[in-house]
Amino acid sequence: MDKLVAYVLLGLMVTTVYSSVQLVTDDRRPEAEPVNSTQIQAKDLALSGIEYALMKLDEDRNWASGNAPEKVTIPGVLIEAAPTNVQNFSGGEEDYENSRFITSSSYVEDASATVKAIVEAPVTPGLPESLKYALFSGSRLSLDEQLLVLSQAHLPRNTNVHTNSHLSIRGISVIEGFGTYSSTLEGDRRTADRVFVPNLHTEATTYFHHPSINPPAIDTKHWQKAATRTYASSTMLSRDQSLGTKDSPGVWLIKGHLDLRACLTGTGILLVEGDLRLYGKSAQDLLKHDDENLCIVVAGDVFAEDAKVSASIVCGGSFRASGSVIIVGSLLTHGEIQNVGTLDVYYRPLPFDLASRIWTPEVQPPHIVMLYD
């Protein structure tokens, strides 16, 4: 119980500071309505109850699995958890594994708040949760009118966005999914309400705070074992080449920087120990067919200029885009996503069988599937 009290009190201290930041942001809005700081503290304390439930499920995946709701009560906070089912349309019509419906109610002076969430706590090994996002940044992420994140071919799935740092709203971008952030939301919340327009589960809160999510490890020491072809130093791929097939994908290792100018076909993985450069028309013909898949894992930075790429890009550094850049797949970076021009991401999930050649499936931490406030 002492651990729970300490956790919630720490959450209250953090959210009080966070509330002050939000008050400053709200005061800058034209014709902003008065904000009740006590009410904000109550809501943020309720959110900390959801995060406490995540911690409980991380310690014990069987927590709150019985027929009767599990209750945790301390002064000011009541947490209730019970099993639930929800469809996961983003990667298929299967149910989320080992999910709970969490209700967290808080009381601060004369204010109260209730936040509800659906949480998944996997019990079987899987790939890093971060690989399931259309756009993922380990650093600050800025959304402006130059950014689109949509579902590829308008398929009925959400194109979710996450940052492990600050999420900045600078204009009316379009995100066909949920937005989550592990630090603060910066910008006009009324604008944010128009940015996130999920295709599914539209009754849930479209953007919310979420604990940090681990990006996939980029461990170059193990790449050599997976490689079917190795380039001993920096290189430029300029000839039209086939990577491999769905049943026998090629895994090409470049032990240096890569300038990608080839027309690649087939299915496979490019492992780049240095930086990756994609320029102009040379990147317009990568993987044109729907039954082909390309995953590009880059230990360094990615530079894209007027490029169109059909690939799931995982970047250990930063992604820098200029001109008109289109990605049919997904973009995940450990660092920043810098965009000078337009950046369009048409989400196409990375196939499990292909990704598991690089990342060994492991039991993943619990995460919030949907939040209601």
DOKOLZA-55675 format. One record per residue: residue in one letter; x, y, z of N, C-alpha, C in turn. Coordinates in pm, whole numbers, plus 32768, in hexadecimal, padded with zeros to 4 digits. Atoms other than C-alpha are relative to their C-alpha. Layout:
# residues N
AXYZXYZXYZ...
# end
This chain:
# residues 373
M80537F8880008000800080008057807E8000D7FA57F8C7FFF812280EC804F8033801E7F75K7FD07FED8089819F80B47EED7F9780467FACL806D7FC1804C804B81117E607FF080918027V800E7F757FD4802F824A7F37806F80567FC8A7F8E7FB48035818C82B97ED17FF080177F6BY80117FF48091813D82767D647F9A806C7FDDV80697FA080207FFA833E7D678027808D8029L7FD37F7A7FD7808E845E7E2F806580397F9FL7FA17FD1806581AE84707D377FB680297F83G804F7FDB807580B0846F7C1F7FBC80858012L80427F827FE67FF7858D7CC4806180757FF7M7F9C7F968009813786597CE78022801F7F70V7FDC7FEC808D819286217B7A7F8F80427FB5T80707FCA804B803686697AFB7FDE808E802BT80167F767FD7802187A77BCB8058805E7FAEV7FA77FB280568152882B7B127FCD80017F71Y8035800B808880C087AC79CC7F86805A7FEFS80777FAD80077F78885D7A1A802480927FF3S7FD57F75800A803189A47A4A802B80227F73V7FD67FEA808A80CE897C78F37F86800C7FA6Q80777FFB80517F798936785D7FB380818015L80447F837FE67EEB8A687907803D80717FB0V7FBD7F9A80507FF18B4178617FD87FF37F6ET80278016808B7F9F8AA277127F71802E7FE8D808C7FDC80137E2A8AD277447FEC80978007D800E7F6F7FF57E568C3F77AC802580467F80R7FD67FC2807C7EF68C83765C7F977FF27F94R8068801480647DC38C0C75A27FA380787FFDP80607F9580077CDD8D1C75237F7A7FD38039E808280197FC57B998D2E75EA7FFE7F7B804DA7FF9807C7FB37C0D8C0E76C77FA280058077E805780077F8C7B178B9C77CD80557FF1807DP7FB580107F847B858BAE793980197F6D801FV7FDA80897FE47C3A8A7579A480097FEB8096N7FFE80227F737C0189D87AF980777FA5801AS7F86804E7FEC7D5989657B697FE97F878057T801E80737FAC7CC888827C747FC17F907FB0Q803E806580567BF487D27B7080687FBC7FA9I7F95803980517D2887A37A9580527F9E8053Q7FB380587FA97DE4870F7BBD7FB47F7F8019A805080787FE97CC586207C0080047FA37F87K7FFB805180787CC385AC7A9680897FBF7FEFD7F7B803880107E3C85817A8C801D7F948068L7FEE80677F9B7E3284BE7BD27FB57F817FD7A8048807480337D2A83DB7B3880507FBA7F93L7FA9803B80667E1383A87A0F80737FB3803ES7F9480497FBE7F2783447AFF7FCE7F7B8036G803980817FD87E3982367B7B80027F9B7F8FI7FF7805880757E2C81A87A1A80907FCE7FF1E7F748028800E7FA781A77A1080297FA18071Y7FE680607F957FAE80F97B627FCC7F767FDAA80378081802D7ECF7FE97ACF805E7FBE7F9CL7F9B8036805C7FD07FC179B880727FBF804EM7F9280367FAF80DB7F8E7AC17FD77F7E8044K8030807A7FBF80067E8C7B797FFD7F8C7F9CL8007806880667FCD7DCA7A36808B7FD77FD0D7F7780238026813F7DD979E4803E7FA48069E7FCE80557F94818A7D3A7B367FBA7F798001D804F807B7FFA80737C377B1B7F9A80037F8ER805B7FFF80737FC97BED79CD7F787FC28021N808080387FD67EB57B377A8B7FB0805E805AW80467FA27FA97E567C697B587F7980277FC3A80877FD980297CE17CB97B457FCA7FA67F90S8031805C80667C947B827A797F857FB2802DG807380497FCC7B787B067B547F7B80367FCFN80867FD7802A7A017B237B247FD68084803FA80227F837FBD79DC7C397C25806D80687FE7P7F9B7F9880167A8A7D897BE5806280098075E7F997FEA7F9C7BD17DB97C9C800080948024K80047F757FD47BD37EF67D71807B80228053V7F937FCA7FAF7CF17FC47DFA7FD280898031T80337F837FC87C8D80DB7EE88068803E805BI7FAF7FB07FA57D6181EA7F897FBB8088800AP80417F7C7FF67CFD83477FFD800D804F7F7EG7FFF7FAC80777C9B84097EC97FFC7FB67F7DV7FFA804B807D7CB982F07DCA7FBD7F79800FL803C808680067BE581C07D72801A7FC87F75I7FE18043807E7C5C80CF7C657FB47F7D7FFBE8048807D80167B7F7FB87BDE802E7FC57F7BA7FCF804480787BF27EB67AE07FB87F7D7FEEA8044807D801F7B417D967A3280237FD67F72P7FE2802F80887B7D7CBB78FE7F9E80397F9AT80557FD1806C7AF47D3577B280367FCF7F7BN7FD6802380887B057CEC763F7FEA80787FA5V80107F9680637B3B7DE3752680437FD27F7FQ7FC8802A80807B7A7DAB73B5807680587FDAN7F8B7FB980327CCD7E0973297FFB7FFE7F68F800E7FFB80917C877E7971C68080802E7FBBS7F8A7FC5803F7DDB7F18718D80597F967FBFG7FAC8067803B7E897DCF71477FB47F827FDFG80518075801B7D687CE3710A7F888000805DE807B80017FB27C1F7C8371A6800C7FA38078E7FEE804E7F887CB17BD572D67FE88059807AD80127FB57F857C6E7C3A743D808880258039Y7F897FE27FB17D6D7CED751080107F94806AE7FE3806D7FA37E157BF675F8800180328090N7FFB7FE77F717DD37BF8776F7FE580948020S80207F737FEE7D257D4A77767FAA8016807CR804C7FD77F8A7C8A7E03789D7FBA80857FE5F80437F7F80007B8D7F1978C1801B80418087I7FD47FBB7F867C17801079BF7FAC807E8014T80427F837FDA7B4E811F7A73804C803C8074S7FB47FBB7F987C12821C7B407FB980828024S80457F887FD07B5D83227C1380538043806AS7FAC7FB57FA17C0A84357CD77FB28074803AY803E7F907FBA7BB085487DC9806D805C8035V7FA27F9B7FD17C7486887E077FAE80768031E80517F967FC27BD2877E7EFA7F6D7FEF7FD5D808D800980277A7B87C77E627FED7FCF7F71A8007802D808C7ACD87397D08800E7F687FF9S7FF5809080177AA885D77C83800D7FE67F6BA7FEF8025808D7AFD85257B3F80017F697FF4T7FFD808F801E7ACF83CD7AA680377FEB7F74V7FC4802380807BA4833C798F7FF67F697FEFK800D808F801E7B6881EC78E9805F7FDB7F8EA7FA3802B80687C53812278107FF67F6A7FEAI7FEC808D801F7C7B7FD6776180977FEA7FF2V7F70801B7FF97DD37F4577A5801A7F717FD5E7FD6808780277E7E7E1C770280807FDC8049A7F8980337FBC7F787D4E77C780247F797FC3P7FE3807D804780037C4776D580447F99805AV7FBF806C7FB6806A7AF5776080517FA57FA4T7FB1804E805F80FA7A5B76228062805C7FB9P7F9B7FAC804082337AD675707FCC80437F81G80247FB5807882067BDE7464806D80647FDFL7FA07F9B802982C27CED73AB7FEC8080804FP800F7F827FB783037E4474477F82804B7FD7E807E7FB9801B81BD7F077466801680787FA6S7FE37F87804F8264803573C67FFC7FE47F6AL80048021808F82727F7B72787F7380047FC7K808B7FFF802E80F67F8E72667FCC808D7FE6Y802B7F76801780EC810A72468021802A7F72A7FE47FC8808480D381C170FE807380638008L7F977F9D7FEB81B382D4718780277FFD8092F7FCF800D7F77828C82AD72BE8082804D800CS7F867FB27FEA8391839B7346802F7FEF808FG7FC780087F7B84798367746B801E8087803BS7FE37F787FD584A884E0747F7F8680577FE5R806F7FA2801883D1861774597FC67FEE7F75L8043800F807F82CE85FE73457FA680797FE8S80507F8B80248236872D72967FA27FDC7F8EL80658017806680F3870F71D07FD480867FC9D802D7F84803F80A2882170D67FB27FE07F82E8053801480777FDC88576F9980497FBC7F8EQ7FB18042806780F587B86ED080067F698012L7FF6808E7FDF80BB865E6F657F797FBB7FF3L8076805680097FBE85506F0D80287F73802CV7FEC808C7FDC7FA883F76FAE7F7A7FBA7FEAL807D8039802C7E9C832A6EFF800A7F697FF4S8002809080177E3381C26ECF80187FE47F6DQ7FE18023808A7EC881296D957F877FC07FBEA80728031804E7DBC80EA6C8F7F7B8010804BH807A7FE37FB37CBB81736D897FC77F838041L802E80797FBB7CAA80246E3C7FCD8026808BP803B7FDC7F7E7BDD80226F80805B7FDF8075R7FA7800F7F8E7CF28047707F8030808A802AN7FCE7F817FCD7D8481587156809580107FE4T7F747FE0801B7ECF82027108803480508078N7FDF7FC07F817F47824A7268808B803E8001V7F847FB37FF4805D833C72C8802780058093H7FD07FF67F758137833C7402808880448004T7F7C7FCA7FE282588403748F80227FE68091N7FD280137F76832383B075C4802780848042S7FDD7F7D7FCC8355852675F57F87805C7FF2H806A7F9D800D828A866375B27FBC7FF47F77L804C7FFA807C8175866A74AD7FD580907FE9S801C7F73801F815B87BF74087F9E80077F8CI80647FEB80688026882473408015808C7FC7R7FE07F7F803D8087893A724E7FA380257F8EG805B7FE3806E7F6E892871517FA27F8B7FEDI8064806780197E57885570C0803B7F947FA6S7FD9807A80477F07871670597F8B7F9F800BV806B80647FFC7E3085E17022803D7F7A8029I7FD580817FCE7E6984A470EC7F857FA7800BE8073805B7FFB7D75838570AE80137F98806FG7FEA805A7F917DB582F17203800D804E8082F7FEF7FC37F7D7E0383397370808C803B800CG7F7F7FC57FE27F1E841573ED80207FF28093T7FD8800E7F757FDC83C7752C808B803B8013Y7F827FBB7FE180FE847675D880267FDE8090S7FCF80287F7D81D884267705802D80768055S7FDA7F887FB5822B858B776C7F88805F8004T806E7FA17FFF814486B0771E7FCA80177F74L803C7FD4807D805A87277610800E80977FF8E7FEA7F72801280BC887C758B7FAE80337F8CG80527FC9806B7FC7894B74C57F6F800B802AD808E7FE87FE97E5689A074AD7FB67F7B7FFER8048807E7FF97D82887B75207F877FFE7FA3R806F7FFF805F7C6288EC744680327FDD7F74T7FC5802B807E7D4B88C5731D801C7F6B8001A7FE3808F7FF57DB7876F739B7F827FAD7FECD807D804880137C49870773A07FE07FE97F6DR801B800B80907C44873A7227806E7FB37FB8V7F8F8045803F7D92868F71E27FEC7F697FFFF800980917FF17D47852F72607F727FD27FDFV8083802F802F7C29848671A4800A7F6A7FE4P7FF0809180137C40830C71DD7F907FC57FADN8061804880517B8F822070EF7FAB7FA18053L804380637FAC7B30812E72068004802B8092H80097FE07F727ACA814C73747FFB80988015T80077F6D7FFC7A6D82B873407FC280358080E803D7FD27F8479B882C2748E8069801B806CA7F967FEE7F9B7B0682C1754A804380897FF1T7FB37F8480057BE083ED759D806B7FF27F94T7FAA801080747CAC84327465809380208019Y7F737FE77FDE7DEC84B0750D800C80048098F7FF280087F6F7E728471766A808F7FDD8026H7F7C80217FCA7FA584427745800D7F698010H7FE4808F7FF4804282E8773D808F7FEF8031P7F7680197FD58173826277F6805A7FE07F89S7F9F8016806B82AE824377267FF87F717FCBI80058082804482AF8125762A808B7FE37FC7N7F798021802D83F4807075DF80077FF57F68P7FEA80168090846B80997476804A7F7D7FEBP7FB9807E801984F57F5E73D2809780158007A7F6F7FF67FF586627F1E741E80417FFA7F75I7FB08006807A875A7F61730980897FCB8028D7F8980467FD0886A7E647355804E7FCB7F88T7FB58024807889627E59723680577F848014K7FAA80747FE78A2C7D4372E07FC17F7F7FCDH8046807A802789227C44727F7FD380037F6EW80307FF5808A88E27CBE711D80467FA07FA2Q7FB48055805A89F47BF0707E7FC47F747FF7K803A80867FFF894B7AAA70E67F827FF87FAAA807D8000804B88067B11703F8014801C7F6BA7FEB7FD1808988A37B936EFD800E7F8E7F9CT7FED805C807188837AD76DB4805F803B7F98R7F9F7FBD8057895F7BD66D01803E80728050T7FBA7F997FB48A677CC26D8F805180597FA4Y7FAA7F9D80428B027E026D0780638030806AA7F9A7FEE7F9A8C4C7E356DBA801780918026S7FEA7F737FE28C457FB36DB07F8C80517FC9S80687FA880368B7380DF6D4F7FEE7FE57F6BT80198021808B8ACB80AE6C007F88804C7FCBM80777FCB804289CD81286B047FC07F8E7FB3L804A8063804C88C4803B6A837FB980487F8ES80377FB88072886E80AD69237FBF7FA47F99R803B805E806088177F74685B7F7A7FCD8033D807F803C7FDA86B57EEA6858801A7F728033Q7FE280807FC186BA7DBE69417F857FCD804BS806A80407FB285D17CC569E880397FD58086L7FD180217F7A85F57C9C6B5F7FEC7F6D8021G802280897FE0854B7B4B6B7F7F6A7FEE7FF7T808F801D800383F47AB16BAE7FC88002808DK803F80037F7E82F97AA66CC7802F7F898051D7FD380787FBA836579436D1E80977FFE8017S7F6E7FFC7FF484D7798D6CEE803280907FEBP7FDA7F73800F85157B026D2B809780128008G7F737FDE7FF886697B986CF1801A805F8073V7FD67FA67F94871D7C3D6E14808B80337FDCW7F837FC58030882B7D296D94803B805B806AL7FBA7FB27F9C892B7DBA6E818064805D7FBCI7FA17F9D803489E27EFC6E26805180338077K7FA97FDB7F908B0A7F346F108039808B7FE7G7FDA7F7580198B1180AB6ED87F83804E7FD9H80717FB0802E8A3581B46E357FC67FC57F80L804180318079893981676D237FBD80737FB7D80467FA6805B88D082426BFE7FA77FA67FA9L805B805E8041879A818E6B7F7FC4803E7F83R80317FCD8080875A81CF6A0D7FCC7F8F7FA7A802B8073804F86F48073699A7F697FF38004C808D80287FFF859B7FF8693A7FFA7F75803DL8004807E7FB985687EE86A3D7F787FC07FF2T807C804C800484627DDA6A17800C7F8B805FG7FFF80737FA883FE7CAD6AE47FED80268091T80117FEE7F6F84017C8B6C5E80867FED8045G7F82800E7FB885227CC46D4A801980718061I7FD77FA17F9985E07D936E478087803B7FD8L7F7F7FBC800E86F47E956E1E80308028808BL7FC37FDC7F8087D87EB76F4E8074805D7FE4V7F9D7F9A802088A67FF66F428045802C8080E7FB77FDD7F8789B7802B7045801E80958009G7FE77F70800089E981976FDD7F81804F7FE9D80737FAE802488FC82986F457FC27FD07F7EL80478020807B87FB826D6E317FD980817FB9R80267F8C804F87C083656D167FA27FD57F90L806580188066868D83686C367FE780837FB7Y800D7F84804A867E84696B1F7FAA7FEF7F84G80457FEC807E858B84CF6A0F7FC67F847FC0K803F806C804C851883E36900803F7F78801AS7FBE80807FE6861082DB696B7FB57FAE8069A804A80487F99852682826A8C7F6D7FF27FDDQ808C8003802583E1828769C77FCD7F737FDED802B8083803183DC811A695B801D7F8F8062L7FE380687F9E8425805F6A9D7F827FB28022L806B805A7FD9833C7F366ACC7F7780337FD4K807B7FC9803882187F8869EA7F877FA68017H806F805E7FF981457E506A297FD07FEA808FD803A800D7F7B805A7E196B4F802F7F85804AD7FD6807B7FBD80DD7CBA6B94809580008022E7F737FF37FDC82417D386BC9800D8057807DN7FE97FB47F8582CE7DBF6D0E8095801C8011L7F777FD77FE584097E7D6D648007803D808BC7FE17FC37F7F848F7EC96EBF808E80377FF8I7F7B7FC3800085B47FBB6EDA80228027808FV7FD47FE27F78866C7FC57027808680497FF5V7F8B7FA8800F876C80DE704480358024808AA7FC57FDF7F7E885B81077167801680968010G7FE67F707FFB88A48273710C7F8480517FDED806D7FA6802887CF8386706F7FCD7FDC7F74V803A8010808586E983816F427FE8808B7FC5F80147F84804986EA849D6E427FAC7FE27F85A80598018807185C984A56D4B7FDC80867FC0E80207F848048859585AE6C3F7FB07FDE7F82D8058801B8073847285A56B487FFD7F6B7FE0A7FF880918010845F842D6B7E7F7A7FBF801EK807480547FE48348832B6B7280327F738018V7FCA80827FD8839681E96C2A7F907FAA803AS805D80607FC682C180B76C71804F7FA7805FA7FAE80497FA0836380386DB07FD98025808ES80057FE17F71835380206F28808E80278028I7F7B7FCB7FE1847880FA6F97801180098097V7FDD7FFA7F72851680CA70EF808980418009C7F887FAB8003861D81CF713C80368014808EG7FC27FEE7F7D871181D5725F8022808F801EG7FE37F727FEE875C834572287F8480527FE5S806E7FA680238682845871947FD87FED7F6EF80328003808885AE8469705A7FEF80907FD1R80067F78803385D985A46F897FC67FFE7F73A80457FFF808184E785E56E6A7FFC808E7FC9S800C7F80804384EB87006D6D7FBC7FEB7F7AG804C800E807B841987456C3B7F827FB0801BS807880557FF482FE864F6C01802C7F71801AV7FD880877FD9833385056CB97F827FAF801FI807180597FEC823A83E56CB080357F78802DI7FDC80847FCD825B82A66D7D7F837FAA8002V806C80627FFB8175817F6D3C80317F8F805AG7FCD805E7F9C81B280B46E777FF5803E8089S7FFF7FC27F7C821A814A6FC38089803F8016L7F837FBC7FDE83268225705F801280008096L7FE180067F7283C781E671B1808F80328014T7F7B7FCB7FE584ED82AD7239801C80028096H7FD57FEC7F7585B282A9737C80148095801AG7FE87F717FF385FF8418733C7F8C80527FCCE80677FA3802D8543853B72A27FD17FE17F72I80337FFE8089846C8552716C7FF980917FD5Q7FF77F76802E84C6869570BA7FCB80077F72N80427FF8808183F086FE6F948004808F7FCBV7FFD7F7F8044843D88206EAA7FC27FE87F76G80498021807A833587FA6D9C7F817FB98025T8077804F7FDF821B86FA6D9A80297F708018L7FE7808B7FDE822085A26E387F7A7FB9800BD807B80518000810984A76DEC80267F708021V7FEC808C7FDB810083546E977F7D7FB57FECY807480558019800B82526E10801C7F7A8045Y7FDB806E7FA8800A81496F1D7FE37F787FC4R8008808C8029804C7FE36EBA80507FB18067P7FBA80447F9280A17EFC6FDF80757FAA7FD0L7F8C8055801A81F07E4A6FE87FDA7F708021P8027808B7FE581AF7CD26FC380527FC18070F7FBE80407F8F82007C0670F980727FA67FD3D7F9B8060802C82BE7AF9703A808080457FD2L7F8A7FB8802E83A67BFC6FA1804980428075A7FC17FBA7F9083E37CC770DD80427F9F8062S7FC8805F7F9F84257B8F71AF80877FC97FD5R7F7A80278029855E7B4D70E1806A805A8040I7FA47FA27FC085FA7C7A71907FE7800C8095W80247FF07F73853E7C9972D87FC27F808035T8033807A7FC4850A7B6373AC7F8480208052P807B7FE57FB383A57B59743280177FED8096E7FF880047F6F83967BA275A87F7B8030803AV807A7FCF7FBF827B7BDD769F800E80978012Q7FF97F6F8001822F7D50767D7FBB803D807AP803F7FBD7F8D81D37E4777947F6E80207FE6P808B7FD4801380667EA277CF7FFB808C7FC2H800F7F7C803B7FE67FCC770B7F6B80227FF6I808A7FD0800B7EAC809F76EB7FD27FF07F70V803B801180847DD7803675C37FA580767FDFM80597F8E80117CCB813F75EE7FE980428089L80197FB57F847C84824D76F07F8180527FEFY807D7FB380027B3A82F67747800280638075D80067F9D7F937B2C843B780B7F95806B7FE4
# end
